[in-house]
C-alpha cells in the first residue's frame, strides 16, 4: 500500500513537471514568428517548443541530481551491440509498417495527407525537426527523467519494478498526446504513443543509454512524415 501511494505521488509530480515543461515551451515559442524562414508555420515554433522543454527537463535533472547523489539519467552515449541491433530492427519494422499502411491506404483511399505545399522549405524544415529535435527532446522528458526517478524509489534489480516504471512513463507519454484543455485526441495516436513508449523504455533499460530510444523515436517520426510526403508526391 505504501509503495503504491509513493508511486502514485511520483506519477502525479512527474505529470505536473512534464506539463509545465511543455507549457514553457509553448509560451516561448509564441515569441518567434519567423515567416521568412517558415512561411507556413510548420516547424520553427515546434522547434523552439521542443528546445525549451528539453532545457527545462535537463534543468530538472540537474536539480534532482544535486538532491539525490549518484542519480543516473542515462544521458551518456554508450556503444551497445544490442542497442544498435534493436535500433536497426525497430527502424526496419516501422518502415515495413508504413509501406503497408500507404499501399493499403492508396487502394482504400483512407490516407490523410498534409494540407500544405511540398516545397523544399516545408519538407526539409519538418523532416529536420523530426530528425534532430523530436526524439532528443521527448525522450529526455518522457523517458530518461521519469524512468530514472521511478527506479530510484523502487528496486533497481526488480524486473517487476522495471516494468512498472516503463509502463507508467509510457502512460505519461500517451497522455501528452491528449489536448487536456478541450480533451480531444486521436485514440490511435494515444495507443500508438503508448506502445512505442514501451519499446523505447525497454531499450533504455537494456542499454542504459537514452541515445538509442532517441534515434528510434526520431526515425519513427521521419519515416511517418516522409512516407506521407512520398505518397503525396506519387498521387499528384
Buried (B, 14 or more C-beta within 10 A) or exposed (E): EEEEEEBEEBBEEBBEBBBEBBBBBBEBBEEEEEEEEBBBEBBBBBBBBBBBBBBBBBEBBEEBBEEEEEBEBBBEEEEBEEBEEBBEEBBEEBBEBBEEBBEEBEEEEEBEEBEEEBEEBBBEBBBEBBBBBBBBBBBBBBBBBBBBBBBBBBEEEEEEBBBBBBBBBBBBBBBBBBEEEEEEBEEEEBEBBBEBBBBBBBBBBBBEBBBBBBBBBBBBBBBBBBBBBEBEEEEE
